[in-house]
């Protein structure tokens, strides 16, 4: 079965600084990979997704992620963080033939210092 | 506007009572899901349904029940058999042809006292 690990529970960055959130997955073949963002008390919003092809994926709100097969990683990046980016971020993995189900990581809480 | 609507947003119930959470979508999505979210544990799949009148158990189905009588509706009942029902519940759906891409509702907070 597939699994997802987000090693960082909390991350604090200064506004304007760059951001990288880590995500590692475990799966034998090429997975489908996703990043979602959640504001407090709200549902999850899809930031970006990777299925195949170009390993650098662009998403909404200026986010991007890079799929690295050799490292089993799908890290989320943003060049310059805004205070409004403070939220919880979830990485998720799906598999072909998996019935459209996703397995989620435990999340990384991002705090932005002004 | 199209979307996934969960109701109520906040619900309080006494221990031992069954409670039903509503989920309606007007996006014409085929698959629908229920996830449970607890602090520090991410999201865990309770039940999912790919088509009307059919649904499957997820990873933590014990103490929950669902129905899928209409394409747009997927209510979740939290029964008295659920040992620790206090949580944030998220309904989601996937359009046909959009592999594994799940779109979420705004969630429902259930507190059992």
Contacts between the chains, C-beta under 8 A, distances in Angstrom:
chain1	res1	chain2	res2	distance
A	9	B	40	7.5
A	32	B	99	6.4
A	32	B	100	4.8
A	34	B	100	7.7
A	34	B	101	7.4
A	34	B	102	7.9
A	36	B	104	7.7
A	41	B	88	8.0
A	41	B	107	7.2
A	41	B	109	7.5
A	42	B	106	5.9
A	42	B	107	6.7
A	43	B	4	7.8
A	43	B	90	5.9
A	43	B	104	3.9
A	43	B	105	5.3
A	43	B	106	4.6
A	43	B	107	5.1
A	44	B	43	7.8
A	44	B	90	7.0
A	44	B	104	4.5
A	45	B	104	7.5
A	46	B	101	6.9
A	46	B	102	7.8
A	46	B	103	6.8
A	49	B	101	6.1
A	51	B	99	6.6
A	90	B	42	6.5
A	90	B	43	7.1
A	92	B	102	8.0
A	94	B	99	7.3
A	94	B	100	3.4
A	95	B	100	7.9
A	96	B	99	7.9
A	98	B	100	7.1
A	99	B	48	7.1
A	99	B	50	6.8
A	99	B	56	7.4
A	100	B	31	5.1
A	100	B	48	7.6
A	100	B	50	7.2
A	100	B	94	5.0
A	100	B	99	7.0
A	100	B	100	5.1
A	100	B	102	7.4
A	101	B	33	7.6
A	101	B	45	6.1
A	101	B	48	6.3
A	101	B	58	7.3
A	101	B	100	7.5
A	102	B	45	8.0
A	102	B	100	6.2
A	102	B	102	5.7
A	104	B	35	7.9
A	104	B	42	4.4
A	104	B	43	4.3
A	104	B	44	7.9
A	105	B	42	5.7
A	106	B	40	6.1
A	106	B	41	6.2
A	106	B	42	4.2
A	107	B	40	7.9
A	107	B	42	5.7
